[in-house]
Amino acid sequence: MSDEPLLSVDRVDAGYGETQVLRDLSLSVEEGEIVSLVGRNGAGKTTTLRTIMGILTPSSGQVTYRGEDVSMLDATTTAQRGVALVPEERRIFPELSVRENLELADHGGASGVDSLSVEAALDTFENLQARAGNPGSSLSGGEQQMLAIARALVGGADLVLLDEPTEGLAPYIVQDVMDIVADLNERGITVLLVEQNVHVCLELADRNYVINQGEIVYEGTSDDLRESEEVLDRYLGVT
Ligand code: ATP
């Protein structure tokens, strides 16, 4: 194994047309880690994930995955390398059954990345197993989040980019989703987690990056961040 990180974002500038959002942004994720990117509304978290995925192209800097420069690859090609983005809006097919949603994500291992079979995914996510024949639209918010994550695994992801997976969920479901993320990680999936909710990050992440106005302003373990009152107060509104 190389000692290079699985994912590395180096000095990236990116944005939308003339609007620069990310400024000289660097972060890295080692294989097997859960890393969080935490910041307020509009800080640039989603833009970072879109840039990693290839939905946006950096105007300078570089994104490297498994040692390959993927900065100029489109999202489909990046997905074939084993990266999956689970967007905030979860994007499942509401009219298709849970099983059909999973089957559609199954690309037959074309990427060469080991994927979870549909049956194995249903075994992993008990709530989904019980609702395999029900339409996606009948799932609760938390179950839709689980289905979106399960789709990423069936699609062969080994790095999952999660955009605010707990957004809008009832507190007891937040815990379920956190348990699922921790479980995935124990099975070897690497996670880059974007959150506004620092408590989720502190519980789940090995390391955290705090983003403010498109810039990384802090990096530290969850133990360090928990003690960093000034960072929590200034950038995350938590005291
Ligand atoms: P949120 O939690 O609200 O999703 P975020 O940290 O994910 O916040 P981004 O969605 O990355 O933030 O947005 C960062 C900045 O980029 C914001 O100022 C936002 O208005 C701007 N922005 C986002 N999408 C676009 C777009 N399509 N065109 C122009 N500006 C955009």
Residues whose N, C-alpha, C, O or C-beta is under 5 A from the ligand:
A	BS01	ATP	Y16 V21 R40 N41 G42 A43 G44 K45 T46 T47
